[in-house]
Amino acid sequence: MKKTLLAMLCGSLLLTSQVAMAKNIVIGAPMVSFADKWQTYLQDSLRDFDAKHDDVEIKLTDANADPEKQLSQVENFIHEKVDALLVVPTDPTIVKKIGRLAKKANIPLIVMNRKPNDEDMKLVTSYVGSDEIEAGRIQADYVVNTLNGKDAEALVLMGVLGQDAATKRTEGVKEIFAQHKNTKLSSEQEGKWERDRGQTIAENVLAANKKINVIVSNNDEMAIGAYLATKKLGLKDEDVLIVGVDATPDALEFLGKGLDATVFQSAQGQGYTGAEIAYKAAKGEKVEHVNWVPFELVVPADKEKYQAKYK
């Protein structure tokens, strides 16, 4: 009887120990917005990582593009004592506040997609994203190569001013255009990443300047808006070269039908890599400080290949 009780006690202790060891790693993931189409693909990749790892729970929250709301969500996660923070910041300046809170709580901070200001990178355990200036260079190279010596007068549709993606992508376009005498940047307008704003701006600029034959957009949504503007104005597809960034499913539908090219930014690659790094950091493993996910040019011939990435 004593042996039986001892065996039962040992078994109970072993089971308790196994349950403790199997305790989930909890990652707090305050996202910039659940309404931003490209961001939803990144969020899906976080859910995918969660589904494939039994010892991880990734808690996603929606900041609705509100810095104060995101900061409050971070504070709540810290209060819950999560094992890591995985953040797409509403803007670069908020990283300083989040970073200080995470450092004080001794919680690893992984930032995705929107690069912090250089002086705040010291507060970040790891950054995962794509080198934004490369997207602009790829766009501009495509324009130059496609026009093959013909004159280009361009409108650049920019995302939210001050955000790294908008600044660097535009910078990349300017850098390449400056190397070619026949390429001229006539107008830069803030479309805030939105299709409707992109359409309105393109309509106004194209109506005012008939010489514009190129529209380079910081993202696909504004590029689609620009294409819809050309249709409204009665312009033919060959009249205006339109290039976007992201290669979203919506953009791929327009590729070759008004949208001439886009640049693939892997939401899946950034999200899954970010989740993996947060997972490793939560376990105390060493991670790289900066992790680049490459951009890729996408032309109509590549359409099916990239559509398959979303299936």
C-alpha positions as CSV (number, residue, x, y, z in Angstrom):
1,M,0.0,0.0,0.0
2,K,2.8,2.4,0.9
3,K,4.6,1.6,-2.3
4,T,1.4,2.3,-4.3
5,L,0.9,5.7,-2.5
6,L,4.5,6.5,-3.1
7,A,4.2,5.7,-6.8
8,M,1.0,7.8,-7.1
9,L,2.7,10.7,-5.3
10,C,5.8,10.5,-7.6
11,G,3.5,10.3,-10.6
12,S,1.6,13.4,-9.5
13,L,4.8,15.3,-9.0
14,L,6.0,14.3,-12.4
15,L,2.8,15.4,-14.0
16,T,2.9,18.7,-12.2
17,S,6.5,19.2,-13.4
18,Q,5.5,18.4,-17.0
19,V,2.6,20.9,-16.9
20,A,5.0,23.6,-15.6
21,M,7.5,22.8,-18.3
22,A,4.8,23.0,-21.0
23,K,3.7,26.5,-19.9
24,N,3.0,28.6,-22.9
25,I,5.4,31.4,-24.0
26,V,3.1,34.4,-24.2
27,I,4.0,37.1,-26.8
28,G,2.1,40.4,-26.7
29,A,1.6,41.8,-30.2
30,P,0.1,45.3,-30.4
31,M,-0.5,45.8,-34.1
32,V,-0.8,49.2,-35.8
33,S,-4.2,48.4,-37.4
34,F,-6.5,45.5,-38.2
35,A,-8.0,47.6,-41.1
36,D,-4.8,48.1,-43.1
37,K,-4.9,45.5,-45.9
38,W,-1.2,44.7,-46.1
39,Q,-0.9,44.6,-42.3
40,T,-3.6,41.9,-42.2
41,Y,-1.4,39.5,-44.2
42,L,1.4,40.1,-41.7
43,Q,-1.0,39.4,-38.8
44,D,-2.1,36.2,-40.5
45,S,1.5,35.0,-40.5
46,L,1.7,35.6,-36.8
47,R,-1.4,33.5,-36.3
48,D,0.2,30.8,-38.6
49,F,3.3,30.7,-36.4
50,D,1.1,30.5,-33.3
51,A,-0.9,27.6,-34.8
52,K,2.3,25.7,-35.6
53,H,3.8,26.0,-32.1
54,D,2.0,24.4,-29.2
55,D,4.1,26.2,-26.6
56,V,3.4,29.7,-27.9
57,E,0.4,32.1,-27.5
58,I,0.5,35.3,-29.5
59,K,-2.0,37.9,-28.3
60,L,-2.8,40.4,-31.0
61,T,-4.4,43.8,-30.3
62,D,-5.5,46.6,-32.6
63,A,-4.2,50.1,-31.9
64,N,-6.3,51.5,-34.7
65,A,-3.4,53.7,-35.8
66,D,-3.6,55.5,-32.4
67,P,-0.2,55.9,-30.6
68,E,-1.8,56.4,-27.2
69,K,-3.9,53.3,-27.6
70,Q,-0.9,51.3,-28.6
71,L,1.1,52.6,-25.7
72,S,-1.8,51.6,-23.3
73,Q,-1.8,48.1,-24.9
74,V,1.9,47.7,-24.3
75,E,1.5,48.7,-20.7
76,N,-1.3,46.1,-20.3
77,F,1.0,43.4,-21.8
78,I,3.8,44.4,-19.4
79,H,1.4,44.2,-16.5
80,E,0.4,40.7,-17.7
81,K,4.1,39.8,-17.7
82,V,4.3,38.6,-21.2
83,D,7.5,36.9,-22.3
84,A,8.2,39.2,-25.3
85,L,6.7,42.1,-27.1
86,L,6.2,42.0,-30.9
87,V,5.2,45.4,-32.2
88,V,4.3,47.1,-35.5
89,P,4.6,50.7,-34.2
90,T,2.0,53.4,-35.2
91,D,4.9,55.7,-35.9
92,P,8.7,55.8,-35.3
93,T,8.6,58.2,-32.3
94,I,6.5,55.8,-30.1
95,V,9.3,53.2,-30.1
96,K,11.3,55.3,-27.6
97,K,8.4,55.1,-25.1
98,I,7.7,51.4,-25.7
99,G,11.4,50.6,-25.6
100,R,11.9,52.3,-22.2
101,L,8.9,50.4,-20.8
102,A,10.1,47.1,-22.1
103,K,13.7,47.6,-20.9
104,K,12.5,48.6,-17.4
105,A,10.4,45.4,-17.3
106,N,13.2,43.3,-18.8
107,I,11.0,42.1,-21.7
108,P,12.5,41.6,-25.2
109,L,11.1,44.0,-27.7
110,I,10.9,43.0,-31.4
111,V,9.8,45.7,-33.8
112,M,8.5,44.8,-37.3
113,N,7.9,46.5,-40.6
114,R,8.3,50.1,-39.5
115,K,11.8,50.9,-38.6
116,P,12.5,52.9,-35.5
117,N,14.6,56.1,-35.6
118,D,18.3,55.3,-35.6
119,E,18.8,56.7,-32.1
120,D,16.0,54.4,-30.7
121,M,17.4,51.2,-32.2
122,K,19.4,50.7,-29.0
123,L,16.1,50.2,-27.1
124,V,15.1,47.4,-29.5
125,T,16.1,43.7,-29.1
126,S,15.6,43.1,-32.8
127,Y,14.1,44.7,-35.9
128,V,12.5,42.8,-38.8
129,G,11.6,44.5,-42.0
130,S,12.6,45.3,-45.5
131,D,15.2,47.9,-46.5
132,E,12.7,50.6,-47.7
133,I,15.1,52.5,-49.9
134,E,15.5,49.4,-52.0
135,A,11.8,49.4,-52.9
136,G,12.1,52.9,-54.4
137,R,15.3,52.0,-56.3
138,I,13.6,48.9,-57.8
139,Q,10.6,51.0,-58.8
140,A,12.7,53.7,-60.5
141,D,15.0,51.1,-62.2
142,Y,11.9,49.5,-63.7
143,V,10.6,52.9,-65.0
144,V,14.0,53.8,-66.5
145,N,14.4,50.4,-68.1
146,T,10.8,50.3,-69.4
147,L,11.0,53.7,-71.0
148,N,14.4,52.9,-72.5
149,G,15.5,56.5,-73.1
150,K,12.1,58.1,-73.4
151,D,11.4,61.2,-71.3
152,A,9.6,60.6,-68.1
153,E,7.7,63.2,-66.0
154,A,6.6,61.6,-62.7
155,L,4.2,61.9,-59.8
156,V,5.2,60.2,-56.6
157,L,2.3,59.2,-54.3
158,M,3.7,59.1,-50.8
159,G,2.4,57.3,-47.7
160,V,2.1,59.0,-44.3
161,L,4.8,61.7,-44.1
162,G,7.4,61.0,-41.5
163,Q,7.1,57.2,-41.7
164,D,10.3,55.4,-42.7
165,A,8.6,53.6,-45.6
166,A,7.3,56.8,-47.2
167,T,10.6,58.7,-46.7
168,K,13.0,56.0,-47.8
169,R,10.9,54.6,-50.8
170,T,10.7,58.2,-52.2
171,E,14.4,58.7,-51.5
172,G,15.2,55.6,-53.5
173,V,13.1,56.8,-56.5
174,K,14.8,60.2,-56.4
175,E,18.3,58.6,-56.2
176,I,17.8,56.6,-59.4
177,F,15.9,59.4,-61.3
178,A,18.8,61.8,-60.5
179,Q,21.1,59.5,-62.5
180,H,19.1,59.9,-65.7
181,K,18.6,63.3,-67.4
182,N,15.4,62.2,-69.1
183,T,13.6,61.5,-65.8
184,K,11.9,64.3,-64.0
185,L,10.0,64.2,-60.7
186,S,7.3,66.8,-61.1
187,S,5.2,66.3,-58.0
188,E,5.2,64.6,-54.6
189,Q,1.9,64.2,-52.8
190,E,0.9,62.6,-49.5
191,G,-1.7,59.9,-50.2
192,K,-1.5,58.4,-46.7
193,W,-1.4,54.8,-48.1
194,E,-5.1,55.1,-49.1
195,R,-6.7,54.2,-52.4
196,D,-9.3,57.0,-52.4
197,R,-6.7,59.6,-51.6
198,G,-4.4,58.2,-54.3
199,Q,-7.2,58.5,-56.8
200,T,-8.2,62.0,-55.9
201,I,-4.5,63.2,-56.0
202,A,-3.9,61.5,-59.3
203,E,-7.0,63.0,-60.9
204,N,-6.0,66.5,-59.9
205,V,-2.4,66.2,-60.8
206,L,-3.0,64.5,-64.2
207,A,-5.7,67.0,-65.1
208,A,-3.3,69.9,-64.3
209,N,-0.2,68.5,-66.0
210,K,-0.7,66.6,-69.2
211,K,3.0,65.8,-69.4
212,I,3.0,63.3,-66.5
213,N,3.4,59.8,-67.9
214,V,4.7,58.0,-64.8
215,I,3.1,57.5,-61.4
216,V,5.3,55.9,-58.7
217,S,3.4,55.0,-55.6
218,N,4.8,54.1,-52.2
219,N,2.2,51.3,-52.0
220,D,-0.3,49.4,-54.1
221,E,-3.5,50.9,-52.7
222,M,-2.5,54.4,-53.9
223,A,-1.3,52.9,-57.2
224,I,-4.7,51.3,-57.7
225,G,-6.3,54.6,-56.9
226,A,-4.0,56.3,-59.5
227,Y,-5.1,53.7,-62.1
228,L,-8.8,54.4,-61.4
229,A,-8.0,58.1,-61.9
230,T,-6.6,57.4,-65.3
231,K,-9.8,55.5,-66.3
232,K,-12.0,58.3,-65.0
233,L,-10.0,60.8,-67.1
234,G,-10.2,58.6,-70.2
235,L,-6.5,57.9,-70.4
236,K,-5.2,54.7,-72.0
237,D,-3.1,52.2,-70.1
238,E,-0.1,53.0,-72.3
239,D,-0.4,56.7,-71.5
240,V,0.7,56.4,-67.9
241,L,3.2,53.9,-66.4
242,I,2.1,53.0,-62.9
243,V,4.2,51.2,-60.3
244,G,3.3,50.2,-56.7
245,V,4.8,48.4,-53.7
246,D,3.6,45.4,-51.8
247,A,2.2,43.0,-54.4
248,T,-1.0,42.5,-52.5
249,P,-3.7,40.2,-53.9
250,D,-5.8,43.2,-55.0
251,A,-2.8,44.7,-56.8
252,L,-2.0,41.4,-58.5
253,E,-5.5,41.4,-60.0
254,F,-4.7,44.8,-61.6
255,L,-1.2,43.8,-62.7
256,G,-1.0,44.0,-66.5
257,K,-4.4,45.7,-66.5
258,G,-3.4,49.3,-65.7
259,L,-0.8,48.5,-63.0
260,D,2.4,47.9,-64.8
261,A,4.6,46.6,-62.0
262,T,4.8,46.3,-58.2
263,V,7.4,45.4,-55.7
264,F,6.7,42.4,-53.4
265,Q,7.1,43.2,-49.7
266,S,6.7,39.9,-48.0
267,A,4.2,40.4,-45.2
268,Q,4.4,36.7,-44.5
269,G,8.2,36.8,-44.4
270,Q,8.3,39.7,-42.0
271,G,5.5,38.4,-39.8
272,Y,6.7,34.8,-39.5
273,T,10.3,35.9,-39.0
274,G,9.3,38.4,-36.4
275,A,7.3,35.8,-34.5
276,E,10.2,33.4,-34.7
277,I,12.6,36.0,-33.3
278,A,10.3,36.9,-30.5
279,Y,9.9,33.2,-29.7
280,K,13.7,32.8,-29.5
281,A,14.2,36.0,-27.5
282,A,11.5,35.0,-25.0
283,K,13.5,31.8,-24.4
284,G,16.7,33.8,-23.8
285,E,18.3,32.9,-27.1
286,K,20.6,35.3,-29.0
287,V,19.0,37.0,-32.0
288,E,20.2,39.3,-34.7
289,H,19.7,43.0,-34.1
290,V,18.5,43.7,-37.7
291,N,16.9,41.2,-40.0
292,W,16.2,42.2,-43.6
293,V,13.5,40.5,-45.7
294,P,14.3,41.3,-49.4
295,F,12.0,43.2,-51.8
296,E,11.3,41.6,-55.2
297,L,10.2,43.2,-58.5
298,V,6.9,41.8,-59.8
299,V,5.8,42.2,-63.4
300,P,2.7,40.7,-65.2
301,A,4.6,37.5,-66.2
302,D,5.1,36.8,-62.4
303,K,1.4,37.2,-61.6
304,E,0.5,33.6,-60.9
305,K,3.7,32.9,-59.0
306,Y,2.9,35.7,-56.5
307,Q,-0.8,35.0,-56.3
308,A,0.2,31.5,-55.1
309,K,1.9,33.0,-52.1
310,Y,-1.5,34.0,-50.7
311,K,-3.2,30.6,-51.2
